[in-house]
Amino acid sequence: MFTYSINFAINFIISGINSNKLKNSKPDFKRIAIKVGTNVITQADGSLNDGRILRLVEDVAILYKQGIEVVLISSGAVAAGRSEVSPSKKTNIVAAKQIWAAIGQVKLMSSYQFLFGKYGIQAGQLLATKESFRDRLHYLNMKNCISAMLENSVLPIVNENDAISINELMFTDNDELSGLISSMMDCRSLIILSNVDGVYKGIPGRKETELITSIDEESEDLDKYISSVKSGFGRGGMLTKCSIARKIASQGIDVFIANGTRDAIITDIVNRKNVPYTHFIASSRKATGVKKWLSHSDTFAKGAVVINSGAKKALLDEKASSLLMIGITKVDGFFRNGDIVRIVDEMGKNVGLGKSQYDSKKAEQNIGKKLEKPFIHYDYLVVNEKNKLI
């Protein structure tokens, strides 16, 4: 019965693919990353909401037929598996989540492949762990794979590999993964779909609560407005979404947080229709490919160096500057030449990070010395300044 109703709906939708929605497309959405949250595509019991998945597939199919490249980052595997299996009492929670993920990922991709297939769209699965991005080579391997899929008209569907991920090396949630993917793939926009209309000044649903429609580099800190409570089956929350959105917008990518339970929300955003969402406006500054990789590599840093006020001032200056040994006052931890190292000031505040050209032993031997070769070259250095990449 469900298959019949789905086929009927798809045939009806396909007949309207070239309707007014198609004519209203905007040229500035050439390549889009779309993140679908667990709470968008699951029901109250954690089972997959096939009707909602169908609506989202419809939206993506419309963009696909317009020639817009889409990378889909979809949560939902663990929640889908949870509704299928009840592990024995002796199974710990980590192992239970791995079982749910292994079962649920099959269900999730089966739904996507079946529905996209009805539109003549081939969908392919990529499962990632944080380790997939630990160095430049792994990072480029992932990028090349997704690029090849897009070039061959295969829709990439990315999810974290929860079946093998461990807590220490898990993404905060798929919001973090979607930010990394959109940055890596040079997307024009990232659309993060949640179960609320966007970022609110207060608790969503209350009469006096106001939706924030746009946020730019000069906007105030939003942490005081946003609840840290996480809803439903997802791991993330609005604080995480805002943090990722601001970071990605600083790299020149427009980010939209919107309600994925609204029909046609994706195409409505692309067509600039008057629907509720929060838009994080892209910075005019663009980061290079290496700097994009580095900006997401903080968890892979092997050690740290402390810098003096003169070095900090030089790094924060608008003029490009490398970190020289003369500006370093202390070396912490063990690292090799080529490892990612954190940069902190004398008060312990994070200044940035970069790829070291010295190992920790040689760096310690040359603290404060005036050497020709910088400790970190500017091309392999990212500096934190209100979440902007310099």
C-alpha positions in Angstrom: 0.0 0.0 0.0 2.8 2.4 0.9 4.7 1.6 -2.3 1.6 2.3 -4.4 1.0 5.7 -2.6 4.6 6.7 -3.0 4.6 5.8 -6.8 1.3 7.8 -7.2 2.8 10.8 -5.5 6.1 10.6 -7.4 4.3 10.5 -10.8 2.2 13.5 -9.8 5.3 15.4 -8.7 7.4 14.5 -11.7 4.7 16.0 -14.0 5.2 19.3 -12.3 9.0 19.3 -12.2 9.2 21.9 -15.0 6.5 24.1 -13.5 6.9 27.6 -12.1 9.2 26.4 -9.4 11.8 25.6 -12.1 11.4 29.0 -13.8 12.1 30.9 -10.5 15.5 29.4 -9.9 18.4 31.6 -8.9 21.8 31.4 -10.5 23.7 32.0 -7.2 23.0 28.5 -5.9 25.2 26.6 -8.3 26.3 23.9 -5.7 24.5 23.4 -2.4 25.1 21.2 0.6 21.9 20.2 2.4 22.0 18.8 5.9 18.9 16.9 7.1 18.6 16.4 10.8 17.4 13.3 12.5 14.3 15.0 13.9 13.2 16.0 10.4 13.0 12.5 8.9 12.0 10.4 11.9 8.7 10.0 13.7 8.1 10.1 17.4 9.0 6.4 17.9 12.3 6.9 15.9 11.1 5.1 12.8 11.7 6.8 9.4 9.1 9.2 8.3 8.8 8.1 4.6 6.3 10.8 3.7 8.7 13.5 4.9 11.7 11.9 3.1 9.6 11.9 -0.1 8.9 15.7 0.3 12.7 16.3 0.7 13.6 14.1 -2.2 11.1 16.1 -4.3 12.8 19.3 -3.5 16.3 18.0 -4.2 15.0 16.5 -7.5 13.7 19.9 -8.6 17.1 21.4 -8.0 18.9 18.5 -9.7 16.7 18.9 -12.8 17.8 22.6 -12.9 21.4 21.6 -13.0 22.2 22.6 -9.4 24.7 20.3 -7.8 23.6 19.0 -4.4 25.5 17.2 -1.7 23.1 15.7 0.9 24.3 15.1 4.4 21.7 13.0 6.2 21.3 11.9 9.8 18.8 9.3 10.9 20.6 6.0 10.8 20.8 5.4 14.6 17.2 6.5 15.1 16.0 4.3 12.3 17.9 1.3 13.7 16.6 1.9 17.2 13.0 1.2 16.1 14.1 -2.2 14.7 16.2 -3.8 17.3 16.2 -4.0 21.2 19.7 -5.2 22.2 20.1 -7.5 25.1 20.6 -6.1 28.6 24.3 -7.1 28.6 24.9 -4.9 25.5 26.4 -1.6 26.6 25.1 1.7 25.1 28.1 2.2 22.8 27.6 -1.2 21.2 23.9 -0.7 21.0 24.3 2.5 19.0 26.7 0.7 16.7 24.1 -2.0 16.1 21.4 0.6 15.5 23.6 2.5 13.1 24.6 -0.6 11.1 20.9 -1.6 10.7 19.5 1.9 10.3 22.0 3.0 7.7 20.8 0.3 5.4 17.2 1.3 5.9 18.0 5.0 5.4 19.9 4.5 2.1 17.3 2.1 0.8 14.7 4.8 1.2 16.8 7.4 -0.5 17.8 5.1 -3.3 14.3 4.0 -4.0 12.9 7.5 -4.0 15.6 9.2 -6.0 15.6 6.3 -8.4 12.0 7.2 -9.3 13.3 10.5 -10.6 16.1 8.9 -12.6 18.7 10.1 -10.0 21.4 7.8 -9.0 22.3 8.2 -5.3 25.6 7.0 -3.7 26.5 6.6 -0.1 29.6 8.0 1.7 30.2 7.1 5.3 32.8 9.4 7.0 34.6 9.5 10.3 36.6 12.4 11.7 39.7 10.3 10.9 38.8 10.8 7.2 39.8 14.4 7.5 42.9 14.0 9.8 45.4 15.0 7.2 45.5 16.7 3.8 45.8 13.4 1.9 42.7 11.9 3.5 40.9 15.2 3.1 41.7 15.3 -0.7 40.7 11.7 -1.1 37.2 12.5 0.2 37.0 15.6 -1.9 38.0 13.8 -5.1 35.5 11.0 -4.5 32.6 13.5 -4.1 33.8 15.6 -7.0 33.9 12.4 -9.2 30.3 11.6 -8.1 29.0 15.0 -9.0 30.8 15.0 -12.4 29.1 11.7 -13.2 25.6 12.9 -12.1 25.6 10.8 -8.9 24.0 12.4 -5.9 26.3 12.0 -2.9 24.6 11.2 0.4 27.0 11.6 3.3 26.6 10.4 6.9 28.9 9.8 9.8 29.9 6.2 10.2 28.4 5.7 13.6 28.9 1.9 13.5 32.7 2.3 13.8 33.1 5.9 15.3 34.3 6.1 18.9 33.4 9.0 21.2 36.8 10.6 21.1 36.8 10.9 17.3 33.1 11.6 16.6 31.8 14.7 15.0 29.9 16.9 17.4 27.0 15.9 15.1 26.2 16.0 11.4 26.0 19.8 11.6 29.8 19.8 12.0 30.2 17.2 9.2 27.9 19.3 6.9 30.0 22.4 7.5 33.2 20.5 6.7 31.7 19.0 3.5 30.3 22.4 2.3 33.6 24.1 2.9 35.6 21.3 1.3 33.4 21.1 -1.8 33.4 24.9 -2.4 29.6 25.0 -2.1 27.9 28.3 -2.6 25.4 27.6 0.2 24.7 25.3 3.1 21.1 24.6 4.1 20.7 23.1 7.6 17.3 21.6 8.1 16.0 21.3 11.7 12.6 21.0 13.2 12.3 24.7 14.0 12.2 27.7 11.6 15.6 29.0 12.5 17.4 30.9 15.3 15.1 32.5 17.9 15.7 35.1 20.6 14.3 32.8 23.2 12.4 29.5 23.3 10.6 28.7 19.9 6.9 28.5 20.1 6.3 31.2 22.7 4.3 34.2 21.6 7.0 36.8 22.5 9.9 34.9 20.9 11.4 36.5 17.8 12.9 34.7 14.8 16.3 36.2 13.8 16.1 36.4 10.0 19.7 37.4 9.2 23.1 37.3 10.9 26.3 38.7 9.6 29.9 39.2 10.9 28.9 42.2 13.0 25.9 40.6 14.7 26.1 40.2 18.4 26.9 36.9 20.2 23.7 34.8 20.1 24.6 32.3 22.9 22.6 34.2 25.5 19.4 33.8 23.4 19.7 30.1 22.5 18.6 27.2 24.6 21.2 24.5 25.0 18.5 21.8 25.2 18.7 19.1 22.5 15.5 17.7 21.1 14.4 14.3 20.0 16.9 11.7 18.7 19.6 14.1 17.4 23.0 14.7 19.0 23.2 18.4 18.1 21.4 21.5 19.2 20.9 25.1 18.0 24.1 26.3 19.7 26.1 23.9 17.6 24.3 24.9 14.5 25.0 28.6 15.1 28.6 27.9 15.8 29.1 25.9 12.6 27.0 28.4 10.6 29.1 31.4 11.6 32.3 29.5 10.9 31.2 28.5 7.4 29.7 31.9 6.6 33.2 33.4 7.5 34.6 31.3 4.7 32.3 32.9 2.1 29.4 30.4 2.1 25.8 31.5 2.8 24.2 29.3 5.5 20.5 28.9 6.0 18.9 27.3 9.1 15.3 26.3 8.3 12.4 24.0 9.2 12.7 20.7 7.3 9.2 19.7 8.2 7.8 22.5 5.9 7.0 21.3 2.4 9.2 22.8 -0.4 11.4 24.6 2.1 14.6 23.9 0.1 13.3 25.3 -3.2 11.6 28.1 -1.4 15.0 29.2 0.0 16.7 28.9 -3.4 13.9 30.9 -5.0 14.1 33.5 -2.2 10.4 33.1 -1.3 9.0 34.7 1.8 9.4 31.8 4.2 10.8 31.7 7.7 14.5 30.9 8.1 17.7 32.4 9.5 20.3 33.4 7.0 24.0 33.6 8.0 25.3 36.0 5.4 28.6 35.0 3.7 31.7 37.0 4.3 33.2 38.7 1.3 36.6 37.1 2.2 37.3 33.7 0.7 39.6 31.1 2.3 42.0 28.9 0.2 41.6 25.1 0.1 44.4 24.5 2.6 43.0 27.1 5.0 39.6 25.5 4.8 41.0 22.1 5.7 43.0 23.7 8.6 40.0 25.5 10.0 38.4 22.2 10.7 41.5 20.5 12.1 41.7 21.7 15.6 41.0 18.3 17.1 44.0 16.9 15.3 46.5 19.4 16.8 49.5 17.6 18.3 50.8 20.4 20.5 50.9 24.1 21.1 53.3 27.1 21.0 52.9 30.3 23.1 53.6 33.6 21.3 54.4 37.0 22.6 52.3 40.2 22.0 54.3 41.3 19.0 53.8 38.0 17.2 50.1 38.1 18.1 49.7 41.6 16.7 51.4 40.6 13.5 49.2 37.6 13.0 46.0 39.6 13.6 47.1 42.4 11.2 45.3 42.5 7.8 48.7 42.1 6.1 49.7 38.5 5.5 52.1 37.3 8.1 53.8 34.0 9.0 54.6 32.9 12.5 58.4 33.3 13.1 60.5 31.5 15.7 61.4 34.9 17.2 57.8 35.4 18.3 57.5 32.1 20.2 58.1 32.0 23.9 57.2 28.4 24.8 56.6 25.0 23.2 54.1 22.6 24.7 53.7 18.9 23.8 55.3 16.6 21.3 54.9 17.1 17.5 56.7 16.3 14.3 57.5 18.5 11.3 54.2 18.8 9.3 51.9 18.2 12.3 49.1 20.7 13.1 50.0 22.8 16.1 47.8 25.3 18.1 48.9 28.9 18.6 48.0 30.5 22.0 48.9 33.9 23.5 50.6 34.5 26.9 47.2 34.5 28.6 46.4 31.0 27.2 43.8 32.4 24.7 43.5 30.5 21.4 44.9 32.6 18.5 44.9 30.0 15.7 46.7 26.9 14.4 48.8 25.8 11.5 51.1 23.3 10.0 54.5 23.3 11.7 57.8 23.4 9.7 59.7 22.2 12.8 59.4 19.3 15.2 58.9 20.1 18.9 62.5 19.4 19.8 64.0 21.7 17.1 61.3 24.4 17.9 62.3 24.4 21.6 66.0 24.7 20.7 65.2 27.8 18.5 62.7 29.7 20.8 63.1 33.4 20.3 65.7 33.1 17.5 65.6 35.1 14.3 65.6 32.3 11.6 64.8 32.6 8.0 62.3 29.7 7.8 59.1 30.5 9.7 57.7 28.1 12.3 54.3 28.2 10.4 54.1 29.7 6.9 51.1 32.0 6.2 49.8 29.7 3.6 49.4 26.9 6.2 48.1 29.2 9.0 44.5 30.1 10.2 43.9 32.8 12.8 40.9 33.2 15.0 39.4 36.7 15.0 35.7 36.6 15.7 35.5 33.3 13.9 36.9 34.8 10.7 39.6 33.2 8.6 42.4 35.5 7.8 
